[in-house]
Amino acid sequence: MTDKTVEQLERRVNDLECQLAFQEQTIEELNDALSQQQLLISKMQDQMKYVVGKVKNMDTSNIENPANEPPPPHY
């Protein structure tokens, strides 16, 4: 191999190593973002279950039969 060929190969290997390092960093950042989003989704699911439970347990007697409500004071 000539010196020029060896230099070209070394340059290509260095470029590939730089690309690999960049990709590893990007994957790590994406993994961190995904983990944070999953935690947020889990928290939101818990909050939604709580709200749904509250809504199911609400007293709906006034909603089902509005005729039992007294008229507003301006009547």
All heavy atoms as a GROMACS GRO file, in nm:
protein
  606
    1MET      N    1   0.084  -0.118   0.000
    1MET     CA    2   0.000   0.000   0.000
    1MET      C    3   0.088   0.124   0.000
    1MET      O    4   0.190   0.129   0.067
    1MET     CB    5  -0.088   0.004   0.125
    1MET     CG    6  -0.210  -0.078   0.116
    1MET     SD    7  -0.319  -0.025   0.248
    1MET     CE    8  -0.400  -0.175   0.279
    2THR      N    9   0.038   0.222  -0.066
    2THR     CA   10   0.113   0.347  -0.070
    2THR      C   11   0.076   0.433   0.049
    2THR      O   12  -0.026   0.410   0.117
    2THR     CB   13   0.083   0.423  -0.201
    2THR    OG1   14  -0.053   0.462  -0.201
    2THR    CG2   15   0.115   0.338  -0.322
    3ASP      N   16   0.158   0.531   0.074
    3ASP     CA   17   0.132   0.622   0.186
    3ASP      C   18   0.000   0.697   0.166
    3ASP      O   19  -0.073   0.723   0.262
    3ASP     CB   20   0.246   0.723   0.201
    3ASP     CG   21   0.373   0.660   0.256
    3ASP    OD1   22   0.361   0.551   0.316
    3ASP    OD2   23   0.481   0.719   0.240
    4LYS      N   24  -0.031   0.730   0.042
    4LYS     CA   25  -0.155   0.801   0.012
    4LYS      C   26  -0.277   0.714   0.044
    4LYS      O   27  -0.375   0.761   0.100
    4LYS     CB   28  -0.155   0.845  -0.135
    4LYS     CG   29  -0.271   0.934  -0.171
    4LYS     CD   30  -0.259   0.982  -0.314
    4LYS     CE   31  -0.372   1.077  -0.346
    4LYS     NZ   32  -0.365   1.126  -0.483
    5THR      N   33  -0.270   0.589   0.011
    5THR     CA   34  -0.379   0.495   0.037
    5THR      C   35  -0.398   0.477   0.188
    5THR      O   36  -0.511   0.476   0.238
    5THR     CB   37  -0.352   0.359  -0.029
    5THR    OG1   38  -0.328   0.378  -0.167
    5THR    CG2   39  -0.467   0.265  -0.010
    6VAL      N   40  -0.289   0.466   0.259
    6VAL     CA   41  -0.296   0.450   0.404
    6VAL      C   42  -0.357   0.574   0.468
    6VAL      O   43  -0.442   0.565   0.558
    6VAL     CB   44  -0.154   0.420   0.463
    6VAL    CG1   45  -0.157   0.426   0.614
    6VAL    CG2   46  -0.103   0.287   0.414
    7GLU      N   47  -0.319   0.692   0.423
    7GLU     CA   48  -0.374   0.817   0.475
    7GLU      C   49  -0.524   0.826   0.448
    7GLU      O   50  -0.601   0.870   0.534
    7GLU     CB   51  -0.303   0.937   0.413
    7GLU     CG   52  -0.162   0.958   0.465
    7GLU     CD   53  -0.092   1.074   0.397
    7GLU    OE1   54  -0.161   1.157   0.334
    7GLU    OE2   55   0.031   1.081   0.405
    8GLN      N   56  -0.564   0.785   0.328
    8GLN     CA   57  -0.707   0.787   0.294
    8GLN      C   58  -0.785   0.691   0.384
    8GLN      O   59  -0.893   0.725   0.432
    8GLN     CB   60  -0.728   0.751   0.147
    8GLN     CG   61  -0.689   0.857   0.050
    8GLN     CD   62  -0.705   0.812  -0.095
    8GLN    OE1   63  -0.714   0.692  -0.125
    8GLN    NE2   64  -0.707   0.908  -0.187
    9LEU      N   65  -0.730   0.574   0.406
    9LEU     CA   66  -0.797   0.477   0.492
    9LEU      C   67  -0.804   0.526   0.636
    9LEU      O   68  -0.908   0.512   0.702
    9LEU     CB   69  -0.726   0.341   0.485
    9LEU     CG   70  -0.740   0.265   0.353
    9LEU    CD1   71  -0.652   0.140   0.354
    9LEU    CD2   72  -0.885   0.229   0.327
   10GLU      N   73  -0.698   0.587   0.685
   10GLU     CA   74  -0.698   0.642   0.821
   10GLU      C   75  -0.802   0.754   0.833
   10GLU      O   76  -0.873   0.764   0.933
   10GLU     CB   77  -0.560   0.695   0.858
   10GLU     CG   78  -0.460   0.586   0.889
   10GLU     CD   79  -0.322   0.641   0.922
   10GLU    OE1   80  -0.299   0.764   0.912
   10GLU    OE2   81  -0.234   0.560   0.959
   11ARG      N   82  -0.810   0.837   0.731
   11ARG     CA   83  -0.909   0.945   0.731
   11ARG      C   84  -1.051   0.889   0.733
   11ARG      O   85  -1.137   0.937   0.806
   11ARG     CB   86  -0.887   1.035   0.609
   11ARG     CG   87  -0.956   1.168   0.622
   11ARG     CD   88  -0.924   1.267   0.509
   11ARG     NE   89  -0.784   1.265   0.467
   11ARG     CZ   90  -0.741   1.233   0.342
   11ARG    NH1   91  -0.827   1.202   0.248
   11ARG    NH2   92  -0.613   1.234   0.312
   12ARG      N   93  -1.074   0.785   0.653
   12ARG     CA   94  -1.206   0.723   0.650
   12ARG      C   95  -1.240   0.660   0.785
   12ARG      O   96  -1.353   0.671   0.833
   12ARG     CB   97  -1.214   0.618   0.539
   12ARG     CG   98  -1.218   0.680   0.400
   12ARG     CD   99  -1.229   0.575   0.293
   12ARG     NE  100  -1.360   0.509   0.304
   12ARG     CZ  101  -1.390   0.397   0.240
   12ARG    NH1  102  -1.301   0.337   0.164
   12ARG    NH2  103  -1.509   0.344   0.254
   13VAL      N  104  -1.144   0.593   0.846
   13VAL     CA  105  -1.168   0.533   0.977
   13VAL      C  106  -1.197   0.641   1.080
   13VAL      O  107  -1.289   0.628   1.162
   13VAL     CB  108  -1.047   0.445   1.020
   13VAL    CG1  109  -1.057   0.407   1.166
   13VAL    CG2  110  -1.036   0.323   0.932
   14ASN      N  111  -1.122   0.750   1.077
   14ASN     CA  112  -1.146   0.860   1.171
   14ASN      C  113  -1.285   0.920   1.150
   14ASN      O  114  -1.356   0.951   1.247
   14ASN     CB  115  -1.039   0.969   1.156
   14ASN     CG  116  -0.906   0.929   1.215
   14ASN    OD1  117  -0.900   0.843   1.304
   14ASN    ND2  118  -0.799   0.989   1.167
   15ASP      N  119  -1.325   0.937   1.023
   15ASP     CA  120  -1.460   0.989   0.995
   15ASP      C  121  -1.568   0.896   1.048
   15ASP      O  122  -1.666   0.940   1.107
   15ASP     CB  123  -1.479   1.011   0.844
   15ASP     CG  124  -1.398   1.128   0.790
   15ASP    OD1  125  -1.351   1.211   0.871
   15ASP    OD2  126  -1.381   1.135   0.666
   16LEU      N  127  -1.546   0.767   1.027
   16LEU     CA  128  -1.643   0.669   1.077
   16LEU      C  129  -1.650   0.670   1.230
   16LEU      O  130  -1.758   0.659   1.288
   16LEU     CB  131  -1.610   0.529   1.026
   16LEU     CG  132  -1.633   0.505   0.877
   16LEU    CD1  133  -1.578   0.369   0.836
   16LEU    CD2  134  -1.781   0.514   0.844
   17GLU      N  135  -1.537   0.684   1.296
   17GLU     CA  136  -1.535   0.690   1.442
   17GLU      C  137  -1.608   0.815   1.492
   17GLU      O  138  -1.682   0.808   1.591
   17GLU     CB  139  -1.391   0.688   1.494
   17GLU     CG  140  -1.324   0.553   1.483
   17GLU     CD  141  -1.178   0.555   1.525
   17GLU    OE1  142  -1.118   0.664   1.534
   17GLU    OE2  143  -1.123   0.446   1.547
   18CYS      N  144  -1.590   0.927   1.422
   18CYS     CA  145  -1.661   1.050   1.460
   18CYS      C  146  -1.812   1.032   1.442
   18CYS      O  147  -1.892   1.074   1.527
   18CYS     CB  148  -1.612   1.168   1.377
   18CYS     SG  149  -1.447   1.224   1.421
   19GLN      N  150  -1.852   0.973   1.331
   19GLN     CA  151  -1.994   0.949   1.306
   19GLN      C  152  -2.053   0.856   1.412
   19GLN      O  153  -2.164   0.879   1.460
   19GLN     CB  154  -2.016   0.891   1.167
   19GLN     CG  155  -1.994   0.988   1.054
   19GLN     CD  156  -2.009   0.922   0.918
   19GLN    OE1  157  -2.033   0.802   0.906
   19GLN    NE2  158  -1.993   1.002   0.812
   20LEU      N  159  -1.979   0.752   1.447
   20LEU     CA  160  -2.026   0.658   1.548
   20LEU      C  161  -2.043   0.728   1.683
   20LEU      O  162  -2.143   0.708   1.752
   20LEU     CB  163  -1.929   0.541   1.560
   20LEU     CG  164  -1.963   0.438   1.667
   20LEU    CD1  165  -2.096   0.371   1.636
   20LEU    CD2  166  -1.852   0.335   1.679
   21ALA      N  167  -1.947   0.811   1.720
   21ALA     CA  168  -1.957   0.883   1.847
   21ALA      C  169  -2.078   0.976   1.847
   21ALA      O  170  -2.152   0.984   1.946
   21ALA     CB  171  -1.829   0.963   1.872
   22PHE      N  172  -2.101   1.045   1.736
   22PHE     CA  173  -2.217   1.133   1.725
   22PHE      C  174  -2.347   1.054   1.735
   22PHE      O  175  -2.441   1.094   1.804
   22PHE     CB  176  -2.211   1.211   1.593
   22PHE     CG  177  -2.331   1.299   1.571
   22PHE    CD1  178  -2.346   1.417   1.641
   22PHE    CD2  179  -2.429   1.262   1.480
   22PHE    CE1  180  -2.456   1.498   1.621
   22PHE    CE2  181  -2.539   1.342   1.459
   22PHE     CZ  182  -2.553   1.460   1.530
   23GLN      N  183  -2.352   0.940   1.668
   23GLN     CA  184  -2.473   0.856   1.672
   23GLN      C  185  -2.497   0.802   1.812
   23GLN      O  186  -2.612   0.797   1.858
   23GLN     CB  187  -2.463   0.742   1.571
   23GLN     CG  188  -2.476   0.789   1.428
   23GLN     CD  189  -2.458   0.677   1.328
   23GLN    OE1  190  -2.416   0.567   1.362
   23GLN    NE2  191  -2.489   0.705   1.202
   24GLU      N  192  -2.392   0.762   1.881
   24GLU     CA  193  -2.408   0.713   2.018
   24GLU      C  194  -2.462   0.822   2.109
   24GLU      O  195  -2.549   0.798   2.192
   24GLU     CB  196  -2.274   0.660   2.071
   24GLU     CG  197  -2.235   0.527   2.012
   24GLU     CD  198  -2.098   0.480   2.059
   24GLU    OE1  199  -2.022   0.560   2.117
   24GLU    OE2  200  -2.067   0.362   2.038
   25GLN      N  201  -2.412   0.945   2.093
   25GLN     CA  202  -2.460   1.057   2.172
   25GLN      C  203  -2.606   1.086   2.142
   25GLN      O  204  -2.688   1.108   2.232
   25GLN     CB  205  -2.375   1.182   2.146
   25GLN     CG  206  -2.422   1.303   2.224
   25GLN     CD  207  -2.345   1.429   2.187
   25GLN    OE1  208  -2.255   1.426   2.103
   25GLN    NE2  209  -2.380   1.539   2.249
   26THR      N  210  -2.641   1.084   2.014
   26THR     CA  211  -2.779   1.110   1.973
   26THR      C  212  -2.873   1.003   2.029
   26THR      O  213  -2.981   1.034   2.079
   26THR     CB  214  -2.789   1.116   1.820
   26THR    OG1  215  -2.702   1.218   1.771
   26THR    CG2  216  -2.932   1.145   1.776
   27ILE      N  217  -2.832   0.878   2.022
   27ILE     CA  218  -2.915   0.768   2.074
   27ILE      C  219  -2.934   0.784   2.224
   27ILE      O  220  -3.044   0.764   2.276
   27ILE     CB  221  -2.853   0.632   2.039
   27ILE    CG1  222  -2.868   0.606   1.889
   27ILE    CG2  223  -2.916   0.520   2.119
   27ILE    CD1  224  -2.790   0.486   1.840
   28GLU      N  225  -2.830   0.823   2.296
   28GLU     CA  226  -2.840   0.843   2.441
   28GLU      C  227  -2.936   0.957   2.474
   28GLU      O  228  -3.020   0.946   2.564
   28GLU     CB  229  -2.702   0.871   2.500
   28GLU     CG  230  -2.700   0.878   2.650
   28GLU     CD  231  -2.731   0.745   2.716
   28GLU    OE1  232  -2.698   0.639   2.658
   28GLU    OE2  233  -2.790   0.747   2.825
   29GLU      N  234  -2.928   1.067   2.399
   29GLU     CA  235  -3.019   1.180   2.420
   29GLU      C  236  -3.163   1.140   2.390
   29GLU      O  237  -3.256   1.178   2.463
   29GLU     CB  238  -2.977   1.298   2.334
   29GLU     CG  239  -2.848   1.364   2.379
   29GLU     CD  240  -2.796   1.467   2.282
   29GLU    OE1  241  -2.858   1.487   2.173
   29GLU    OE2  242  -2.692   1.528   2.312
   30LEU      N  243  -3.184   1.065   2.282
   30LEU     CA  244  -3.319   1.020   2.248
   30LEU      C  245  -3.372   0.924   2.354
   30LEU      O  246  -3.492   0.929   2.389
   30LEU     CB  247  -3.320   0.952   2.111
   30LEU     CG  248  -3.300   1.044   1.990
   30LEU    CD1  249  -3.281   0.962   1.864
   30LEU    CD2  250  -3.416   1.139   1.975
   31ASN      N  251  -3.288   0.838   2.406
   31ASN     CA  252  -3.328   0.746   2.511
   31ASN      C  253  -3.370   0.822   2.636
   31ASN      O  254  -3.471   0.787   2.700
   31ASN     CB  255  -3.215   0.648   2.542
   31ASN     CG  256  -3.256   0.541   2.639
   31ASN    OD1  257  -3.363   0.483   2.624
   31ASN    ND2  258  -3.173   0.516   2.738
   32ASP      N  259  -3.294   0.925   2.673
   32ASP     CA  260  -3.329   1.006   2.789
   32ASP      C  261  -3.464   1.076   2.769
   32ASP      O  262  -3.548   1.078   2.859
   32ASP     CB  263  -3.221   1.111   2.818
   32ASP     CG  264  -3.092   1.049   2.868
   32ASP    OD1  265  -3.094   0.931   2.911
   32ASP    OD2  266  -2.987   1.118   2.863
   33ALA      N  267  -3.484   1.131   2.649
   33ALA     CA  268  -3.610   1.200   2.620
   33ALA      C  269  -3.727   1.100   2.624
   33ALA      O  270  -3.833   1.131   2.678
   33ALA     CB  271  -3.603   1.268   2.483
   34LEU      N  272  -3.706   0.983   2.570
   34LEU     CA  273  -3.811   0.880   2.571
   34LEU      C  274  -3.845   0.837   2.713
   34LEU      O  275  -3.962   0.820   2.747
   34LEU     CB  276  -3.767   0.760   2.488
   34LEU     CG  277  -3.867   0.648   2.472
   34LEU    CD1  278  -3.991   0.696   2.397
   34LEU    CD2  279  -3.804   0.531   2.398
   35SER      N  280  -3.743   0.823   2.797
   35SER     CA  281  -3.766   0.785   2.937
   35SER      C  282  -3.847   0.892   3.010
   35SER      O  283  -3.940   0.861   3.085
   35SER     CB  284  -3.633   0.763   3.009
   35SER     OG  285  -3.562   0.657   2.951
   36GLN      N  286  -3.813   1.019   2.986
   36GLN     CA  287  -3.888   1.127   3.050
   36GLN      C  288  -4.033   1.130   3.002
   36GLN      O  289  -4.125   1.151   3.080
   36GLN     CB  290  -3.821   1.262   3.020
   36GLN     CG  291  -3.690   1.280   3.092
   36GLN     CD  292  -3.620   1.409   3.052
   36GLN    OE1  293  -3.664   1.482   2.964
   36GLN    NE2  294  -3.508   1.437   3.118
   37GLN      N  295  -4.053   1.108   2.874
   37GLN     CA  296  -4.189   1.106   2.821
   37GLN      C  297  -4.269   0.989   2.877
   37GLN      O  298  -4.387   1.004   2.906
   37GLN     CB  299  -4.187   1.100   2.668
   37GLN     CG  300  -4.146   1.229   2.604
   37GLN     CD  301  -4.149   1.221   2.452
   37GLN    OE1  302  -4.156   1.114   2.393
   37GLN    NE2  303  -4.140   1.336   2.388
   38GLN      N  304  -4.206   0.876   2.894
   38GLN     CA  305  -4.277   0.760   2.950
   38GLN      C  306  -4.319   0.786   3.094
   38GLN      O  307  -4.429   0.750   3.135
   38GLN     CB  308  -4.190   0.634   2.941
   38GLN     CG  309  -4.262   0.509   2.984
   38GLN     CD  310  -4.388   0.482   2.902
   38GLN    OE1  311  -4.384   0.491   2.779
   38GLN    NE2  312  -4.497   0.450   2.967
   39LEU      N  313  -4.230   0.852   3.171
   39LEU     CA  314  -4.266   0.888   3.309
   39LEU      C  315  -4.384   0.984   3.310
   39LEU      O  316  -4.476   0.970   3.391
   39LEU     CB  317  -4.146   0.950   3.380
   39LEU     CG  318  -4.033   0.856   3.417
   39LEU    CD1  319  -3.914   0.934   3.473
   39LEU    CD2  320  -4.080   0.752   3.518
   40LEU      N  321  -4.382   1.081   3.220
   40LEU     CA  322  -4.491   1.177   3.211
   40LEU      C  323  -4.622   1.108   3.171
   40LEU      O  324  -4.728   1.136   3.229
   40LEU     CB  325  -4.457   1.288   3.111
   40LEU     CG  326  -4.560   1.398   3.092
   40LEU    CD1  327  -4.586   1.472   3.222
   40LEU    CD2  328  -4.515   1.494   2.984
   41ILE      N  329  -4.616   1.017   3.077
   41ILE     CA  330  -4.736   0.944   3.034
   41ILE      C  331  -4.792   0.861   3.150
   41ILE      O  332  -4.913   0.858   3.172
   41ILE     CB  333  -4.705   0.856   2.911
   41ILE    CG1  334  -4.686   0.944   2.788
   41ILE    CG2  335  -4.816   0.754   2.887
   41ILE    CD1  336  -4.635   0.870   2.666
   42SER      N  337  -4.704   0.796   3.224
   42SER     CA  338  -4.750   0.716   3.339
   42SER      C  339  -4.818   0.805   3.443
   42SER      O  340  -4.923   0.769   3.497
   42SER     CB  341  -4.632   0.643   3.402
   42SER     OG  342  -4.578   0.550   3.314
   43LYS      N  343  -4.760   0.920   3.469
   43LYS     CA  344  -4.819   1.014   3.565
   43LYS      C  345  -4.956   1.062   3.515
   43LYS      O  346  -5.052   1.069   3.592
   43LYS     CB  347  -4.725   1.132   3.586
   43LYS     CG  348  -4.769   1.229   3.690
   43LYS     CD  349  -4.665   1.339   3.709
   43LYS     CE  350  -4.710   1.438   3.814
   43LYS     NZ  351  -4.610   1.545   3.833
   44MET      N  352  -4.964   1.093   3.388
   44MET     CA  353  -5.090   1.140   3.331
   44MET      C  354  -5.197   1.030   3.333
   44MET      O  355  -5.315   1.058   3.356
   44MET     CB  356  -5.068   1.192   3.189
   44MET     CG  357  -4.987   1.320   3.185
   44MET     SD  358  -4.939   1.368   3.019
   44MET     CE  359  -5.094   1.425   2.955
   45GLN      N  360  -5.156   0.905   3.312
   45GLN     CA  361  -5.252   0.794   3.319
   45GLN      C  362  -5.306   0.780   3.460
   45GLN      O  363  -5.426   0.758   3.479
   45GLN     CB  364  -5.185   0.664   3.275
   45GLN     CG  365  -5.165   0.654   3.125
   45GLN     CD  366  -5.088   0.529   3.086
   45GLN    OE1  367  -5.004   0.480   3.160
   45GLN    NE2  368  -5.115   0.479   2.965
   46ASP      N  369  -5.219   0.794   3.559
   46ASP     CA  370  -5.265   0.787   3.699
   46ASP      C  371  -5.363   0.900   3.729
   46ASP      O  372  -5.466   0.879   3.794
   46ASP     CB  373  -5.146   0.793   3.795
   46ASP     CG  374  -5.059   0.669   3.788
   46ASP    OD1  375  -5.108   0.565   3.737
   46ASP    OD2  376  -4.943   0.676   3.833
   47GLN      N  377  -5.331   1.020   3.681
   47GLN     CA  378  -5.420   1.134   3.703
   47GLN      C  379  -5.554   1.112   3.633
   47GLN      O  380  -5.660   1.145   3.688
   47GLN     CB  381  -5.355   1.262   3.652
   47GLN     CG  382  -5.238   1.308   3.736
   47GLN     CD  383  -5.164   1.425   3.674
   47GLN    OE1  384  -5.177   1.454   3.556
   47GLN    NE2  385  -5.085   1.493   3.756
   48MET      N  386  -5.551   1.056   3.515
   48MET     CA  387  -5.674   1.031   3.440
   48MET      C  388  -5.760   0.927   3.512
   48MET      O  389  -5.882   0.943   3.520
   48MET     CB  390  -5.640   0.983   3.299
   48MET     CG  391  -5.758   0.980   3.209
   48MET     SD  392  -5.821   1.146   3.188
   48MET     CE  393  -5.866   1.141   3.021
   49LYS      N  394  -5.698   0.822   3.565
   49LYS     CA  395  -5.774   0.722   3.641
   49LYS      C  396  -5.840   0.788   3.762
   49LYS      O  397  -5.955   0.758   3.794
   49LYS     CB  398  -5.682   0.609   3.686
   49LYS     CG  399  -5.640   0.517   3.576
   49LYS     CD  400  -5.544   0.411   3.627
   49LYS     CE  401  -5.490   0.326   3.514
   49LYS     NZ  402  -5.389   0.230   3.560
   50TYR      N  403  -5.769   0.877   3.828
   50TYR     CA  404  -5.824   0.947   3.944
   50TYR      C  405  -5.945   1.032   3.904
   50TYR      O  406  -6.050   1.028   3.969
   50TYR     CB  407  -5.716   1.034   4.007
   50TYR     CG  408  -5.765   1.120   4.120
   50TYR    CD1  409  -5.787   1.066   4.247
   50TYR    CD2  410  -5.790   1.255   4.102
   50TYR    CE1  411  -5.832   1.144   4.351
   50TYR    CE2  412  -5.835   1.334   4.205
   50TYR     CZ  413  -5.856   1.279   4.330
   50TYR     OH  414  -5.902   1.356   4.432
   51VAL      N  415  -5.931   1.106   3.795
   51VAL     CA  416  -6.041   1.193   3.748
   51VAL      C  417  -6.161   1.108   3.707
   51VAL      O  418  -6.276   1.142   3.739
   51VAL     CB  419  -5.994   1.283   3.633
   51VAL    CG1  420  -6.111   1.354   3.567
   51VAL    CG2  421  -5.892   1.384   3.683
   52VAL      N  422  -6.137   1.000   3.636
   52VAL     CA  423  -6.247   0.912   3.593
   52VAL      C  424  -6.319   0.856   3.715
   52VAL      O  425  -6.442   0.851   3.720
   52VAL     CB  426  -6.194   0.799   3.501
   52VAL    CG1  427  -6.298   0.691   3.482
   52VAL    CG2  428  -6.153   0.857   3.366
   53GLY      N  429  -6.243   0.816   3.816
   53GLY     CA  430  -6.305   0.766   3.939
   53GLY      C  431  -6.388   0.871   4.007
   53GLY      O  432  -6.499   0.843   4.056
   54LYS      N  433  -6.338   0.994   4.010
   54LYS     CA  434  -6.415   1.104   4.070
   54LYS      C  435  -6.544   1.130   3.993
   54LYS      O  436  -6.650   1.151   4.052
   54LYS     CB  437  -6.331   1.233   4.074
   54LYS     CG  438  -6.227   1.235   4.180
   54LYS     CD  439  -6.293   1.252   4.314
   54LYS     CE  440  -6.195   1.302   4.415
   54LYS     NZ  441  -6.256   1.321   4.545
   55VAL      N  442  -6.536   1.130   3.861
   55VAL     CA  443  -6.654   1.156   3.779
   55VAL      C  444  -6.757   1.045   3.796
   55VAL      O  445  -6.877   1.071   3.806
   55VAL     CB  446  -6.614   1.173   3.630
   55VAL    CG1  447  -6.737   1.173   3.540
   55VAL    CG2  448  -6.533   1.301   3.611
   56LYS      N  449  -6.711   0.922   3.804
   56LYS     CA  450  -6.805   0.810   3.821
   56LYS      C  451  -6.875   0.817   3.956
   56LYS      O  452  -6.989   0.772   3.968
   56LYS     CB  453  -6.731   0.676   3.808
   56LYS     CG  454  -6.696   0.640   3.667
   56LYS     CD  455  -6.628   0.504   3.661
   56LYS     CE  456  -6.598   0.466   3.518
   56LYS     NZ  457  -6.528   0.336   3.510
   57ASN      N  458  -6.810   0.869   4.056
   57ASN     CA  459  -6.868   0.876   4.189
   57ASN      C  460  -6.946   1.004   4.216
   57ASN      O  461  -6.997   1.022   4.326
   57ASN     CB  462  -6.757   0.861   4.295
   57ASN     CG  463  -6.697   0.723   4.295
   57ASN    OD1  464  -6.764   0.626   4.262
   57ASN    ND2  465  -6.571   0.713   4.330
   58MET      N  466  -6.954   1.092   4.117
   58MET     CA  467  -7.027   1.217   4.137
   58MET      C  468  -7.176   1.191   4.157
   58MET      O  469  -7.231   1.094   4.104
   58MET     CB  470  -7.011   1.309   4.015
   58MET     CG  471  -6.879   1.380   4.009
   58MET     SD  472  -6.860   1.482   3.862
   58MET     CE  473  -7.006   1.581   3.861
   59ASP      N  474  -7.237   1.280   4.232
   59ASP     CA  475  -7.382   1.272   4.251
   59ASP      C  476  -7.448   1.326   4.124
   59ASP      O  477  -7.438   1.444   4.093
   59ASP     CB  478  -7.423   1.356   4.372
   59ASP     CG  479  -7.573   1.349   4.399
   59ASP    OD1  480  -7.637   1.254   4.352
   59ASP    OD2  481  -7.623   1.440   4.467
   60THR      N  482  -7.514   1.239   4.051
   60THR     CA  483  -7.574   1.278   3.924
   60THR      C  484  -7.725   1.299   3.935
   60THR      O  485  -7.792   1.311   3.834
   60THR     CB  486  -7.545   1.171   3.816
   60THR    OG1  487  -7.598   1.047   3.860
   60THR    CG2  488  -7.397   1.159   3.788
   61SER      N  489  -7.776   1.307   4.055
   61SER     CA  490  -7.921   1.320   4.068
   61SER      C  491  -7.971   1.451   4.009
   61SER      O  492  -8.078   1.455   3.948
   61SER     CB  493  -7.962   1.310   4.215
   61SER     OG  494  -7.901   1.414   4.290
   62ASN      N  495  -7.897   1.560   4.021
   62ASN     CA  496  -7.939   1.687   3.963
   62ASN      C  497  -7.925   1.687   3.812
   62ASN      O  498  -8.001   1.752   3.742
   62ASN     CB  499  -7.857   1.802   4.022
   62ASN     CG  500  -7.894   1.829   4.167
   62ASN    OD1  501  -8.002   1.794   4.210
   62ASN    ND2  502  -7.802   1.890   4.239
   63ILE      N  503  -7.831   1.615   3.762
   63ILE     CA  504  -7.809   1.611   3.618
   63ILE      C  505  -7.917   1.526   3.552
   63ILE      O  506  -7.968   1.561   3.446
   63ILE     CB  507  -7.669   1.554   3.587
   63ILE    CG1  508  -7.562   1.648   3.643
   63ILE    CG2  509  -7.650   1.535   3.438
   63ILE    CD1  510  -7.421   1.594   3.635
   64GLU      N  511  -7.954   1.417   3.613
   64GLU     CA  512  -8.052   1.327   3.552
   64GLU      C  513  -8.193   1.386   3.552
   64GLU      O  514  -8.270   1.362   3.462
   64GLU     CB  515  -8.051   1.194   3.626
   64GLU     CG  516  -7.922   1.116   3.606
   64GLU     CD  517  -7.915   0.992   3.693
   64GLU    OE1  518  -8.012   0.964   3.766
   64GLU    OE2  519  -7.812   0.924   3.690
   65ASN      N  520  -8.228   1.462   3.655
   65ASN     CA  521  -8.363   1.517   3.664
   65ASN      C  522  -8.356   1.666   3.699
   65ASN      O  523  -8.369   1.704   3.814
   65ASN     CB  524  -8.443   1.440   3.770
   65ASN     CG  525  -8.591   1.469   3.762
   65ASN    OD1  526  -8.633   1.551   3.680
   65ASN    ND2  527  -8.668   1.404   3.847
   66PRO      N  528  -8.342   1.751   3.597
   66PRO     CA  529  -8.330   1.894   3.624
   66PRO      C  530  -8.461   1.956   3.675
   66PRO      O  531  -8.461   2.067   3.727
   66PRO     CB  532  -8.289   1.953   3.490
   66PRO     CG  533  -8.320   1.851   3.387
   66PRO     CD  534  -8.324   1.719   3.458
   67ALA      N  535  -8.574   1.887   3.664
   67ALA     CA  536  -8.701   1.940   3.712
   67ALA      C  537  -8.701   1.953   3.865
   67ALA      O  538  -8.776   2.034   3.920
   67ALA     CB  539  -8.816   1.851   3.667
   68ASN      N  540  -8.619   1.876   3.934
   68ASN     CA  541  -8.613   1.883   4.080
   68ASN      C  542  -8.533   2.002   4.130
   68ASN      O  543  -8.534   2.033   4.248
   68ASN     CB  544  -8.551   1.755   4.136
   68ASN     CG  545  -8.641   1.636   4.114
   68ASN    OD1  546  -8.760   1.651   4.087
   68ASN    ND2  547  -8.584   1.517   4.122
   69GLU      N  548  -8.464   2.073   4.038
   69GLU     CA  549  -8.385   2.188   4.079
   69GLU      C  550  -8.478   2.306   4.106
   69GLU      O  551  -8.574   2.329   4.033
   69GLU     CB  552  -8.289   2.228   3.967
   69GLU     CG  553  -8.157   2.161   3.974
   69GLU     CD  554  -8.060   2.220   3.873
   69GLU    OE1  555  -8.049   2.344   3.863
   69GLU    OE2  556  -7.996   2.141   3.802
   70PRO      N  557  -8.449   2.381   4.209
   70PRO     CA  558  -8.529   2.503   4.230
   70PRO      C  559  -8.498   2.606   4.123
   70PRO      O  560  -8.389   2.606   4.067
   70PRO     CB  561  -8.482   2.552   4.367
   70PRO     CG  562  -8.347   2.491   4.388
   70PRO     CD  563  -8.347   2.363   4.310
   71PRO      N  564  -8.593   2.691   4.091
   71PRO     CA  565  -8.568   2.790   3.986
   71PRO      C  566  -8.464   2.892   4.034
   71PRO      O  567  -8.449   2.913   4.154
   71PRO     CB  568  -8.705   2.857   3.966
   71PRO     CG  569  -8.782   2.826   4.089
   71PRO     CD  570  -8.727   2.699   4.144
   72PRO      N  571  -8.396   2.953   3.942
   72PRO     CA  572  -8.297   3.054   3.981
   72PRO      C  573  -8.366   3.171   4.050
   72PRO      O  574  -8.486   3.195   4.032
   72PRO     CB  575  -8.235   3.098   3.849
   72PRO     CG  576  -8.286   3.007   3.743
   72PRO     CD  577  -8.398   2.929   3.800
   73PRO      N  578  -8.294   3.249   4.129
   73PRO     CA  579  -8.355   3.356   4.208
   73PRO      C  580  -8.417   3.468   4.127
   73PRO      O  581  -8.500   3.541   4.176
   73PRO     CB  582  -8.240   3.408   4.294
   73PRO     CG  583  -8.116   3.349   4.240
   73PRO     CD  584  -8.153   3.233   4.156
   74HIS      N  585  -8.383   3.484   4.003
   74HIS     CA  586  -8.439   3.594   3.926
   74HIS      C  587  -8.579   3.565   3.870
   74HIS      O  588  -8.638   3.648   3.805
   74HIS     CB  589  -8.343   3.633   3.812
   74HIS     CG  590  -8.322   3.526   3.709
   74HIS    ND1  591  -8.230   3.426   3.730
   74HIS    CD2  592  -8.378   3.505   3.590
   74HIS    CE1  593  -8.230   3.346   3.625
   74HIS    NE2  594  -8.319   3.391   3.537
   75TYR      N  595  -8.635   3.447   3.896
   75TYR     CA  596  -8.770   3.416   3.849
   75TYR      C  597  -8.873   3.464   3.949
   75TYR      O  598  -8.874   3.457   4.060
   75TYR     CB  599  -8.790   3.265   3.825
   75TYR     CG  600  -8.739   3.220   3.691
   75TYR    CD1  601  -8.662   3.106   3.676
   75TYR    CD2  602  -8.768   3.292   3.574
   75TYR    CE1  603  -8.617   3.064   3.554
   75TYR    CE2  604  -8.721   3.250   3.451
   75TYR     CZ  605  -8.648   3.137   3.442
   75TYR     OH  606  -8.605   3.096   3.319
   0.00000   0.00000   0.00000
